[in-house]
Amino acid sequence: MTVKDITDQLQLKIFAGASGMNREVTGGYVSDLLSDVMGHAQEGQLWITLQTHKNVMAIASLKELSAIIFVQGFEPDMDTRDLAEKEGIPLLGTTLPTFDITGKIYNLLT
């Protein structure tokens, strides 16, 4: 399943990085602690978080994550969006709480 497939099915908002919408999604990782994501997330996973600053892009790029999904209506700042465009890593958003969007993504991937 691709980032685009998940975005379309869950009606996620695209903030930036649309050039990466065809990335394959292998799973997901949920955490708001950057060091946790850096230590445990795997290549190809979606990262679900409420962190919106540009440091999330450094982690996503380093770990070769498929996309970042911001929850609860949080939106990335312009620096973060600019980096996402350069890296081709989609930044997506939802108004749903973390628990709800994680369950929906899990159901799509299994």
Contact map, one row per residue, 1 for C-alpha under 8 A:
11101100000000000000000111000000000000000000000000000000000000000000000000000000000000000000000000000000000010
11111100000000000000111110000000000000000000000000000000000000000000000000000000000000000000000000000000000000
11111110000000000001111110000000000000000000000000000000000000000110000000000000000000000100000000000000000000
01111111000000000000111000000000000000000000000000000000000000000000000000000000000000000000000000000000000000
11111111100000000000000000000000000000000000000000000000000000000000000000000000000000000000000000000000000000
11111111110100000000000000000000000000000000000000000000000000000000000000000000000000000000000000000000100100
00111111111110000000000000000000000000000000000000000000000000000000000000000000000000000001000000000000000000
00011111111100000000000000000000000000000000000000000000000000000000000000000000000000000000000000000000000000
00001111111000000000000000000000000000000000000000000000000000000000000000000000000000000000000000000000000000
00000111111100000000000000000000000000000000000000000000000000000000000000000000000000000000000000000001000000
00000011111110000000000000000000000000000000000000000000000000000000000000000000000000000000000000000000000000
00000111011111000000000000000000000000000000000000000000000000000000000000000000000000000001110000000000000000
00000010001111100000000000000000000000000000000000000000000000000000000000000000000000000001110000000000000000
00000000000111111100000000000000000000000000000000000000000000000000000000000000000000000111100000000000000000
00000000000011111000000000000000000000000000000000000000000000000000000000110000100000000111100000000000000000
00000000000001111100000000000000000000000000000000000000000000000000000000000000110110001111000000000000000000
00000000000001111111100000000000000000000000000000000000000000000000000000000000100111111110000000000000000000
00000000000001011111100000000000000000000000000000000000000000000000000000000000000010011100000000000000000000
00000000000000001111110000000000000000000000000000000000000000000000000000000000000010011100000000000000000000
00100000000000001111111000000000000000000000000000000000000000000100000000000000000000011100000000000000000000
01110000000000001111111000000000000000000000000000000000000000000000000000000000000000001100000000000000000000
01110000000000000011111100000000000000000000000000000000000000000000000000000000000000000000000000000000000000
01110000000000000001111110000000000000000001000000000000000000000100000000000000000000000000000000000000000000
11100000000000000000011111000000000000000001000000000000000000000100000000000000000000000000000000000000000000
11100000000000000000001111110000000000000001110000000000000000000100000000000000000000000000000000000000000000
10000000000000000000000111110000000000000011110000000000000000000000000000000000000000000000000000000000000010
00000000000000000000000011111000000000000001110000000000000000000000000000000000000000000000000000000000010010
00000000000000000000000011111100000000000000111100000000000000000000000000000000000000000000000000000000110000
00000000000000000000000000111110000010001000111100000000000000000000000000000000000000000000000000000000000000
00000000000000000000000000011111000000000000001110000000000000000000000000000000000000000000000000000100000000
00000000000000000000000000001111110110000000001110000000000000000000000000000000000000000000000000000000000000
00000000000000000000000000000111110010000000000011100000000000000000000000000000000000000000000000000000000000
00000000000000000000000000000011111110000000000000000000000000000000000000000000000000000000000000000000000000
00000000000000000000000000000011111111000000000000000001001000000000000000000000000000000000000000000000000000
00000000000000000000000000000000111111100000000000000000000000000000000000000000000000000000000000000000000000
00000000000000000000000000000010111111111000000000000000000000000000000000000000000000000000000000000000000000
00000000000000000000000000001011111111111000000000000000001000000000000000000000000000000000000000000000000000
00000000000000000000000000000000011111111000000000000000001001100000000000000000000000000000000000000000000000
00000000000000000000000000000000001111111000000000000000000000000000000000000000000000000000000000000000000000
00000000000000000000000000000000000111111100000000000000000000000000000000000000000000000000000000000000000000
00000000000000000000000000001000000111111110101000000000000000101000000000000000000000000000000000000000000000
00000000000000000000000000000000000000011111100000000000000000111000000000000000000000000000000000000000000000
00000000000000000000000001000000000000001111100000000000000000111100000000000000000000000000000000000000000000
00000000000000000000001111100000000000000111110000000000000000011100000000000000000000000000000000000000000000
00000000000000000000000011111000000000001111111000000000000000001110000000000000000000000000000000000000000000
00000000000000000000000011111000000000000001111100000000000000001111100000000000000000000000000000000000000000
00000000000000000000000000011110000000001000111110000000000100001111100000000000000000000000000000000000000000
00000000000000000000000000011110000000000000011111000000000000000001111000000000000000000000000001000100000000
00000000000000000000000000000111000000000000001111100000000000000001111000000000000000000000000001000000000000
00000000000000000000000000000001000000000000000111110000000000000000011101000000000000000000000000000000000000
00000000000000000000000000000001000000000000000011111001000000000000010000000000000000000000000000000000000000
00000000000000000000000000000000000000000000000001111101000000000000010001111001000000000000000000000000000000
00000000000000000000000000000000000000000000000000111111000000000000000000011011000000000000000000000000000000
00000000000000000000000000000000000000000000000000011111110000000000000000001011001000000000000000000000000000
00000000000000000000000000000000000000000000000000001111111000000000000000000001000000000000000000000000000000
00000000000000000000000000000000010000000000000000111111111100000000000000000001000000000000000000000000000000
00000000000000000000000000000000000000000000000000000111111110000000000000000001001100000000000000000000000000
00000000000000000000000000000000000000000000000000000111111111000000000000000000000000000000000000000000000000
00000000000000000000000000000000010011000000000000000011111111100000000000000000000000000000000000000000000000
00000000000000000000000000000000000000000000001000000001111111111111000000000000000000001000000000000000000000
00000000000000000000000000000000000000000000000000000000111111111000000000000000000000101000000000000000000000
00000000000000000000000000000000000001000000000000000000011111111000000000000000000000000000000000000000000000
00000000000000000000000000000000000001001110000000000000001111111000000000000000000000000000000000000000000000
00000000000000000000000000000000000000000111000000000000000111111100000000000000000000000000000000000000000000
00000000000000000000000000000000000000001111111000000000000111111111000000000000000000001000000000000000000000
00100000000000000001001110000000000000000011111000000000000100011111000000000000000000001100000000000000000000
00100000000000000000000000000000000000000000111000000000000100001111100000000000000000001111000000000000000000
00000000000000000000000000000000000000000000011110000000000100001111110000000000000000001111000000000000000000
00000000000000000000000000000000000000000000011110000000000000000011111000000000000000000011110000000000000000
00000000000000000000000000000000000000000000000111110000000000000001111111110000000000000011110000000000000000
00000000000000000000000000000000000000000000000111000000000000000000111111000000000000000000111111001000000000
00000000000000000000000000000000000000000000000001000000000000000000011111000000000000000000011111000000000000
00000000000000000000000000000000000000000000000000000000000000000000011111100000000000000000111100000000000000
00000000000000000000000000000000000000000000000001010000000000000000011111110000000000000000111000000000000000
00000000000000100000000000000000000000000000000000010000000000000000010011111000000000000000100000000000000000
00000000000000100000000000000000000000000000000000011000000000000000010001111101100000000010000000000000000000
00000000000000000000000000000000000000000000000000011100000000000000000000111111100000000000000000000000000000
00000000000000000000000000000000000000000000000000000000000000000000000000011111110000000000000000000000000000
00000000000000000000000000000000000000000000000000001100000000000000000000001111111000000000000000000000000000
00000000000000000000000000000000000000000000000000011111100000000000000000011111111100000000000000000000000000
00000000000000111000000000000000000000000000000000000000000000000000000000011111111110000010000000000000000000
00000000000000010000000000000000000000000000000000000000000000000000000000000111111111000000000000000000000000
00000000000000000000000000000000000000000000000000000100100000000000000000000011111111100000000000000000000000
00000000000000011000000000000000000000000000000000000000100000000000000000000001111111111110000000000000000000
00000000000000011110000000000000000000000000000000000000000000000000000000000000111111111100000000000000000000
00000000000000001000000000000000000000000000000000000000000000000000000000000000011111110000000000000000000000
00000000000000001000000000000000000000000000000000000000000010000000000000000000001111111000000000000000000000
00000000000000001111000000000000000000000000000000000000000000000000000000000000000111111100000000000000000000
00000000000000011111100000000000000000000000000000000000000110001111000000000000000110111110000000000000000000
00100000000001111111100000000000000000000000000000000000000000000111000000000000000110011111000000000000000000
00000000000001111000000000000000000000000000000000000000000000000011110000010000100100001111100000000000000000
00000010000111110000000000000000000000000000000000000000000000000011110000000000000000000111110000000000000000
00000000000111100000000000000000000000000000000000000000000000000000111011100000000000000011111000000000000000
00000000000110000000000000000000000000000000000000000000000000000000111111000000000000000001111100001000000000
00000000000000000000000000000000000000000000000000000000000000000000001111000000000000000000111110000000000000
00000000000000000000000000000000000000000000000000000000000000000000001110000000000000000000011111011000000000
00000000000000000000000000000000000000000000000000000000000000000000001100000000000000000000001111111000000000
00000000000000000000000000000000000000000000000110000000000000000000001100000000000000000000000111111100000000
00000000000000000000000000000000000000000000000000000000000000000000000000000000000000000000000011111110000000
00000000000000000000000000000000000000000000000000000000000000000000000000000000000000000000000111111111000000
00000000000000000000000000000000000000000000000000000000000000000000001000000000000000000000010111111111100000
00000000000000000000000000000100000000000000000100000000000000000000000000000000000000000000000001111111110000
00000000000000000000000000000000000000000000000000000000000000000000000000000000000000000000000000111111111000
00000000010000000000000000000000000000000000000000000000000000000000000000000000000000000000000000011111111100
00000100000000000000000000010000000000000000000000000000000000000000000000000000000000000000000000001111111110
00000000000000000000000000110000000000000000000000000000000000000000000000000000000000000000000000000111111111
00000000000000000000000000000000000000000000000000000000000000000000000000000000000000000000000000000011111111
00000100000000000000000000000000000000000000000000000000000000000000000000000000000000000000000000000001111111
10000000000000000000000001100000000000000000000000000000000000000000000000000000000000000000000000000000111111
00000000000000000000000000000000000000000000000000000000000000000000000000000000000000000000000000000000011111
